[in-house]
Amino acid sequence: MIYKLNDSMYSKMPPVFHLDDYDNCLINPKGVYCTANVDIVSDTSSELLAMIRNYSEYGRKHFNHSQLHYGICVTHTCRYLYADNRTHDLKLILEKCLNDTLLENYQLKCRISEPVYCNSNESTVYEDTGDVVMAAFLIILLVIDCISTLYDFLYFKRHKVQGNKYVLCFSILRNYSKLTTSYKGLNVREERLKSLHGLRTLTMMGVIFCHSLLPFALAPENPHYVEMVYDNISHLLFLNGMIVVQTFFIISGCLLAYKLELYAESHVMKWTLIPRGIISTWVKLTPSYAIVLALTCTWLRHAGSGPFWELTVTKEVKDCRTNGWRNLLYINNYFDNTQCMVQSWYLGAIMQMYILGYMACVLTKSKRRRKMLLISLFLIGVVTPAAHTYFQDLDAMLIVTPETARTFEHNPTFNNVYKRGHTNLVNFVVGLALGSFVYRLQVDKIDMERFKKFRFLLLLTFPGILMSIFIGTVFYMDGSEASPLAKAIYAGTIKPLYGLIIATLIFGCVFKIDNVYRVILEWDGWKIPSKLSYCAFLLHFMLIRAATGMRKTLLPLNYYHMVEVTVTFVTLSFVAAIPFWILIDAPLTELMKLCLKLTNTEKETVGIDDGEENVICLNKRNDISVDDNDDVNA
């Protein structure tokens, strides 16, 4: 195994990535452009091939240099073979063409792996019934939005009478007003939870930032630089940063427990609350989710073309058409080998957590029983990822290798630990305990002034977050392999460690013990992007995939370009979320709640002030589940 090569030795290997000029190729009416995976072989003993295989064996930091990823203009680069091949067996033509080049330059040969993706001017993607139905639905929805807005403006606002609530839920004016509602009017309890907006928004931005690195992984112009990035500690913090997703489990559990405690102040906690809460959560998550899923299955495949289009877009479209029903049932995170809205594993996991959370909070009547149940669930959440890691010989965490973007759907750690519901249980339980604890301290009116002398400890939460991320860098060290037991211990303890740090940060902000991070997280400017975070989550990967698929050249990786690309995707995701929230998410969610009669028309009598989108996410109607923007973010 070779850990490092200098530039001179590295240059002796064939480039891992190569793209012919895509647009210039298809200017020719008969142009044919193919992308293929090329496996390097040799008929004789080859020192170069041995070096390639030894270097590629260290997959933790290196690309697989024994498999090349090429985009070839067959009608130009291989024209001497294409013209003579009457059957136009493109795989055979590519293999012979590349063999000639590799044999001449490197004394190596190749085999073409399936599948081979080819585009030509004759390649046409035709509309089908699903496309027509989806287009008709969106047009009708837009017309209804316009009619509702006119109704709101011309009739309801002028005559000051009660309008039709089913029609008004589509009003652009009303939904815009909901989106831009300020913090004014919040009572003490609501005001104390303002920091969750900032925490949620910043975490969502971090998630999109990490996903935005996809183009650099699929088509880097300088793969050697990408591999050397793994020796830079600061970059490893980004590679290990996927643990920040756990923040959303903590927030969701905290809000669920807190709101159910508020609900119990004036209501009897009956078992019927469980199905009501589950249905209410499903109603809030599903309309927008279903729309994005439907767009993925239909019009996304018409959005563009390019050397990577089949790999990044068409594969997802096909998988969604086959397996999309699993997503709407929120069981997709227990099925593997699919690329259908991969980021939606979180939706399945959080829905499963809510079902468990409602049962745990509603069915345990006494504080002692609830405490014992939460302790048991916490221990289960610690043990399960450790057990999976130990007995299935998995990585201690999801190792983001240079090849991860191409192989993640077959990655056993991703499939068995990272995306499952039961392996993400521990921090949802931490959130449930935090929500109940915060409520009890507020009810008992505990004087927190005496704890402010320890505020310096809360300043350690941010360094603690960085440290919990940094610890994982030990698994990227050259020449070392942790034992199965060490991996299992890390897998079982890192999530609760991170969760307890985040819970401490939230606790310090809620009770105003900390005046540094709290000031940042309670900034009023976080509220709108916080509301948009669910829509940004749904849309961002579609934008990233489409942009990557339409890319016609390799992408140079450097610090400034990486920042430019990631900031662009973060901005685009939140900007695209604005019309999506106003025109689709808010009206459809409200309509479904009205149709299912999950809400009343008057304020909920649990001590929460008016406000459809207030920070603790209790609607002004009888809604006992978390708000649209609180449940799902990553």
N, C-alpha and C positions, 0 to 999 in steps of 0.2 A: 504494500500500500504506500502510495506517495502522497505526502501531505502538502508539499509546495513545489512549484517549478518556477525558475526564473523566466524572464521574458523571452530569452533566446530559446530555451527548451520548449516553452509554451507555444512559440510561433511555429514549431515544427509540426504541430498537430493540425489537422484540417479544421477550419472554423466550424464551431458548433451550429451557428446560425448563418444563413445566407438567403437573401431575397433578390431575385431579378426584378427589374423595373416592371411593376404590375400594370400601371396605366399604359405605358408604352407598348407592352405586349398585347393588350386588348384593343389598342387602336386599330390593329390589323383585324379586318372583318373575320378572318379565319384563325385569329390568335387563340392559343390554348395555354392556360397557366395552371400549374399543378403544385401543390404543397405535399410533401411526403416526409416520413421519418426514415432515415437512411442508416442502416446498421453496418458498421465497418467490419470487414473480414479480410482474411488473407489466405491465399492458397499455400504459402510457404511461411517459414519462420520469419517473424518480423519483430525487430527490436522496438520499432516505433509503435506497433500495435500493442506490444507488451506494456510499454510505457503508458499508452492511452488507457488500457484496461486497469492498470495499477493506480493511475491517477483518478480514474472515474470510480474506482471501488470506494473511495472516501466520499460517499454521497452526502455526508452531513454538511460539507462545505463546497462540494464541486458539482458542476454539471456532469452529466453522463456524456463524455466526449466520444464514446464508442457508438453513440446514436446521434446523428446529425439531423437538423431540422431545416430543410431547404424548400425555398419557393423557386420554381424553375419555369421560365417561359419556354415551353416545349417547342413551339413553332419558330423560335429564334435560336436558343442555346442548343437545342437538339434537332435542328431542322434537317440535318443530313440523314438522321435516322427516321424522323417523322415522315419525310417525303417518300422514303423507300418502304415504309411499313403500311401495307394496304389495309391491314385489319385495325390499325391504330390502337394496338394494345399499349395504353399509356404507361402502365406499370413496367412493362418490358422495355419500352423506349427509354424511360427515365433511368432504369437500372443500367442499361448499356451505355447511355450517355454519361452518367456519373462515374461508371466504372472506368471509362476512358480518361476522364479528368483525374480521378484519384490514382489510377495506375501511373499516369504520366507524372504527376506532381508528388505523390507520396508512396508509390509502389504498394498501394493497397487497393482492395476491391470493396464492393458493397452489395447489400441486399435491401430491397425496398420493403418496409413493413406495411401492413395494412392498418388503417385505410389510406388510400390516396385520394386527395380532394382536388378536383379540377374545375376550373371556370373557363367559360368561353362566351363569346357574344351570343351564342345560341342557347346558353344556359338561362332559363327563365323560370322564375318562381311565380306560379299562377295563384290568383286568389281562389279561395274555396269558400264553402258555406260558412265556416267559422269566422273567416275574415269579414264577410258581409254582415253577419249577425252582430259582430263586435262593433263594426263601424256604425251600423244602424243604432245600436244601443247608445253609443257615445254621442251621436248626433241628437237623438231624442233627449238624452240627459241634458245636453247643452241648451236645447230649445226650452226644456222645462225650467232650467236655471234662469234663462232670460225672461220667460213669462212670469215666473215667481218674483223676480226682481221688479218687473214693471208693476205687478200686483201690489207688492210691498210699497213701492214708491208712490204710485198714483192713487191707490185706494186706501190702504191701511194707514200710512203715515199722514195723509191729508184728512181723513175722516176720523182718525183717532178711535177706531172701533176694533173690537176683537176680530182678527182675521182667521182664516182657515189655517190651522197649525200644520196640516199636512202639506199645504202649498208653501207656506212661509219657511219651512225648513230648507227649501231650495234657494231662498233669496240670497243673492250674492252680497247685498248690502248687510244683511244680518250675519252672514257667516264671516264677512270681513270684520264686522264689529266684534264678533266673538274672538277672532284671531288677535285683534289689537287691543282687547280689553286690558286696562291697566291694573295695577295692584290696589288701587283705591277701593276702600270698602271692606278690606279683609279684616276679620276679627283676629284676636290674639293668637288663637290656635293656628289659623291659616298662615298668618304672617311669620310664625316661627318656622314654617316648612318651606319658605321661599328658596332656601339654598339648594333644594332638590332640582330646581329648574337649571341652575348653573351646572350642577354635577352631571345631570342627565345630558345636557347639551355638549359639554366638553368631552364626555365619554363617547357620545355619538360621533363627534368630529374625529376622535381618535380612531374609532372603528373604521370610518370611511377612509381616513388617512392610510391605514394599514391595507385595506382592500385596494386602494388606488395604486399600489405597487405592482398589480397584476401585469400591466404592459411591460414593465422592466424584467419580469420573470419569464414571460413568454417570448420576448423578442429583443434581448439586449444586444446592442452593437458591440459592447466591450465586456464579454462574459468574464474575462480574467479579473476585471475590476470588481464585478459582482462577487466573485469568489473571495477576493481580498477583503471585501467589506466585512466578512465574518470574523476577521481578526481585529476589527475596530469595536471596542467595547460600547461606544456610544450608539453604534448601529445595532448592536445586539439587543439594546434596550427596546428598539422598535420591533425586532423579530420576536422578542419574548412578551411583547405588549398585549397579546391576545387575552391575557388574563383579565384585562380591564372590562371585558364583557360581563364578568361577575358582578360589576357594579349594578347592572340593571336587575339582576336577581335580588340583590339586597334592597334596592329601592322598591321593587314591586312587592316583596314580602312585607316590608315596613309599612307601606301604604295600605295593604290589605288588612293587616292586623290592626292598625290604627283606626281605620274606618269602621271595621267591625266592632271595635270597642265603642266608638261613638254611636254606632247604630244600636248597640245593646243598652245604651242609656235610656232609651225610650221605647224599645221593642223587646219582645221575648224572642230569644234565639232558638227558633224551631228548625228541625231538619229540612223543612221545605225551603229554607234559605239557601241550601246547597245547590239544588238544581236551578233556582232563580239566579244565583250568582254566576254559575257556570254558563247559563244561557246568555246572561247579560254580557259577560266577558267575551263570549263567542261572537255576539252581535257587534261588539265594538271593534273586534279585531278583523272580522271577516270581509265586510264590504270592500274596503280598499285593497285588501290582500287579494280578493277574488278578481278585482279589476286588473291589477298588475299581473296576476297569473294569466288571465285571459289575454292581455296584451302580449305577454311573452309567448303564448301558444299561437298567436295569430300574426299581428302586424310587425312584431319585432324582426321576423325573418325577411321582411321587405325593406328594412331600414337602411341597408347598404350592402357592401361586398368588399372583399379584400382577401389577402393571403391567409389571414387567421379567422375569417368569418365562419367557416365550417367548424373549426375547433372551439371557438369561444361563444358562438351564437346558435348555429344550427343544431349542435349537439344538445344544448339546453332546451331549445324549442321541441325537439323530438322527445326528450325525456319528460318534459312538462305535459306534452300531449298524451304520453303513456301513463305517467305516474302522478299527474297533478291532483288527482282526487285525494291522494294521501295528504297533500298539503292542507286541503280544506278540512280534513278530519283531524289535523294536528297530530299525525302519527308519522310524518315523514322523517323525523330524526331517528326512527328505529328501522329505516330501510337504507341500504347502502347502494353504491355503484350507480348513482344518479347525479346529474348536475342541475336538476330542476330547482331554480332559486335556492342555491346552496345555503345562502345566508339565512334562509327561513328555518333552519334547524332550531334557531332560538325560539321561533313562534311555537313550534311543537313542544319544546321543553318548557316554556313559560306557561303554556296552557295546561300542561300536565301538572306543573307546580301549583297553579291556581286551584285545580280540582282537589289536590291534596291539602292545600292551604285552607280552603273553605271547610273541608271535612275536619281538619285539625282544630280550627277555631270555633266551629259551631257545635261539634259533638262533644267537646270537652267542657263540661259545665263548671268545674271547679278550677281554681288557679293551680292547685297542686297537680291535678291530672294533666292540665295543659303543659305545665312545666316539665313533668316527667315525659310526656309525649314529645315535646320539642327536643329534650336532651337525647331521647332515643333516636329521633330523626336526624339530629346532628351527628350522632355517632355513625349511623348508617351512611350519611353523606360523606363522612371521612373514610370509612372502610371500603365502600364500593369502588371508588377509583383506584385505591391502593390494591384491592383484590384483583381487579381487571389487569392492572399493570403487572402485578407479580405473576399471576397464573397464565396470562396470555403473552408474557414476555414482551410488553409494549414499552415504548419510550416513556420517560418520566413525565414528559409534556409533549405537546404537539411541536415537534422539531420542524422549523420552517427551513427546509433545504432549498437549494436552487431549483430542484426539480419538482418541488411541492405543487406549484401551480398546475403542472401537467398530471400529477399522480395523486392528488389529495383525495379523490373519490375512492381510491383503493388503499388509502393509508389506514392501517389497522388502529392506530392511536386516535385518529380523527373519528373513525367509525365507532369504536368501542368505548371511548372515554369522553372525547371532547364534546360531542353533540348529543349524547344520550340525556334523557331527563333525569334518571336516578343518579347519574354521576355529577350532576350540577345541583343536587338537592341542598348541599350544606349551606350555601350562602342565601338561599331563599329562606331557610330556617333561621339563619342569623338575622335576616330582615324581619321575619315574623316576631322573633324575640325582641328586636329593637323597637318595633312599632308598639308592642304591648308595654314595654318598659317605659318608653317615652310617655305614653298615655297615663300610666300609673303615677309617674312622677309629677305630671301636670295636675292630675286629679288630687293627689295628696299635697300639692303646693309645696313641694320640697324647696327649701331655700338653696339656690345654686351659688350664691355669692361666696360661700366658704370654699367652693371648689375652684374659684377663679385663680387662686394662688398657684394652681397646678397647670395653668393655661400654657406654660412653656412646653409641657408634654404634648399638647395638641399640635404644637408647631412641628413636632417630629412625625406627624402623620404623612405629610408629603414625602419627606425623605424615606419614610417607611414603605410607602407605595413603590418608590423607585428601587428600594432595596429588595422588596419582594419580587420585583421584575428582574432585577440584576442577578439574583441568586441562580436563576435558570441558566446563566451563561456557562456554568461549570459543565453542562452537558454538551457544550460546543468545543470543549478543550481538545486539542490535538493529542493523539496517542493515549487517550484514557477512555475507559468504558466503565461506567458505573455498574455495580452489581444489581441484580434484580431486586434485592431487598432495599437498597438505597433508592432505586427508582420508585419503588412502591411507597416508601416513606415520604418522598418528595411529592408524589402524586396525591397522596392522602392529606398532606398538611398544607400545601401551598395555597389552596383555595380558601380554607378557613382562616389562615394567617392574613391573607389579603382582605378577606371579608371583615375580620375584626378591626383591621386598620380603617377601612372605609366606614364601618359602623361607628367607630370612635370619632371620626371626622364629622359625620352627620350629627352625632350626639352633641358635639361641641358647638356646632352651628345652631342647632335647634334651641339649646339653652343659653346661647350667646356667651359661652365660656371663651370661645376663640374670637378674636377681633381682626384676624389677618385673612385667613382663608374664607371666613364667613362674609366679609365685606366683598370679596371677589365673587363668591358664588351667589350672593343675594342681589347682585346688580340687576336692575330692572330690564336691561337689554337682553337677558337670557330668556325671558318668558316666551317671546314669539318663536325663536328657534326651538325652544323646548316643546312647544305645541306641535311644531312641524317635524320633530325628530322621528316620529313613527313613519310619516310619509317619506321623509328623506331616506330612512332605512329601507323602505320598500323599493324606492326608485334608484338608489345609488348604484347597485350592482348591475342593473340593466344599462345604465349610462356607461359604466366602466367597461362592460362586456362589448357594447356596441362600438365604443370608441376604439377599443383594442382590436376588434374584428375588422374595422375599416382602415386600420393603420396599414400603409403601403410600404413603409421602410422600417428598418431596425431602429431601436430607440437607444440613444446614448445615455448611460447612467452616470450622473455626477450629482453632487449635493444640490446645486442650484436648480438643475433640471428636475430633480426629484421633488423639491419643494414646490416648484412651479406646477408640476402635474398634479400633485396631491392637493394643493390648495385650490386648484381649478376644479377638481372633482368634488371637493367639499362644498365649494361655493355653488356649483351647478346643482348639486343634490338638494340643497336647501332652497335655492331659487325655484327649481322645478316643483318642489313640494308646496310652494305657495298656491299656485292655481289648482294643483291637485287637491289640496286640503279644502279650498274654498268651493270648488266646483263638484268634487266627488266625495271626498272623505267625510266632511262635516254633514252634508245633506243626506247621504245614504245611511250614515250611522244614526242620525236623528230619526230618519224615516223608519228604519227597522225597529228602533226603540219604541216609537209611537205605535207601530203596527202590532208589536208583541205586547204592548201595554205593560212595559216594564217600569214606566214612570208615571207619576201623578202630575198634576198641573200646579200644585202648590209647593212651597218650600218643605224640604225635609226637616223634621223637628229633632235634629240631633245637635243643635248648637252651632251649625255651620251657616255662615252668612251667604247671601245670594251671590251667584256667579257661576255660570255654566262651566267655565274652564278654570276654576280656582286652583290654587296650588296643591291642596290636598285632594283635589279631584273628586269631590262630592258634587254631583250636579244638584241643581236647586229642586230636583224632583226625587222621587223615592228610588234612588239608584244605589245599590249596595256594592257595586264593583268599581274597580279603578277606572280612571278616565282613559280615553283613547290613547293619549300620549304617555301614559304612565306604565302601561303593561309591556310594551314591546319596543325595544330600541337596539337590537343588535344582532 
